[in-house]
Amino acid sequence: MFTRNEGNLDRVLRVILGLALLAGYFVFPEAAYRWAFLLGVVPLATGLVGTCPLYSIFGISTCPVKRS
């Protein structure tokens, strides 16, 4: 469906960042900015899927070049 445009390192960092942000949602339950931690869903989802819509729009890819 979507072409993969994220390399392995990019994907791992996105998953870690997403999980860290979502963990903050539970660690700081009374923070006024608690809702901002839910933005961690975006890097988590793009890291798991391997496709970033913004990368597609701007023509960026962190996938290694396939050699024949």
C-alpha positions in Angstrom: 0.0 0.0 0.0 2.6 2.6 1.1 6.2 2.4 0.2 8.5 2.1 3.1 10.5 5.4 3.5 12.0 4.9 7.0 15.3 3.1 7.7 15.7 0.7 10.6 17.4 3.3 12.9 14.7 5.9 12.1 12.0 3.4 12.9 13.6 2.3 16.2 14.1 5.9 17.3 10.5 6.7 16.5 9.1 3.8 18.5 11.3 4.7 21.5 10.2 8.3 21.3 6.6 7.4 20.9 6.7 5.0 23.9 8.5 7.6 26.0 5.9 10.2 25.3 3.0 7.9 26.0 4.7 6.8 29.2 4.8 10.5 30.2 1.0 10.5 30.0 0.8 8.0 32.8 3.8 9.3 34.8 2.5 12.9 35.1 -1.3 12.4 35.6 -1.9 15.9 37.0 0.2 17.9 34.5 -1.7 20.7 32.7 0.1 19.7 29.5 -0.8 16.0 29.9 -2.6 15.9 26.6 0.6 16.7 24.7 2.0 13.3 25.7 -0.7 11.7 23.5 1.2 13.1 20.5 3.5 10.1 21.0 1.0 8.0 19.1 2.2 9.6 15.8 5.9 8.6 16.0 4.9 5.2 17.4 2.5 4.5 14.6 4.9 5.7 11.8 7.7 3.8 13.4 5.7 0.6 13.5 4.3 1.0 10.0 7.6 2.2 8.4 6.1 5.0 6.4 6.0 8.7 7.3 3.5 10.8 5.4 5.6 13.9 5.7 8.6 12.0 4.2 6.4 11.1 1.3 5.3 14.7 0.7 8.8 16.0 0.8 10.4 13.1 -1.1 12.6 12.1 1.8 13.7 8.5 2.5 16.0 7.1 5.2 15.9 3.6 3.8 19.2 2.3 2.6 19.7 2.1 -1.1 19.2 -1.4 -2.4 22.2 -2.6 -4.4 21.9 -5.1 -7.2 
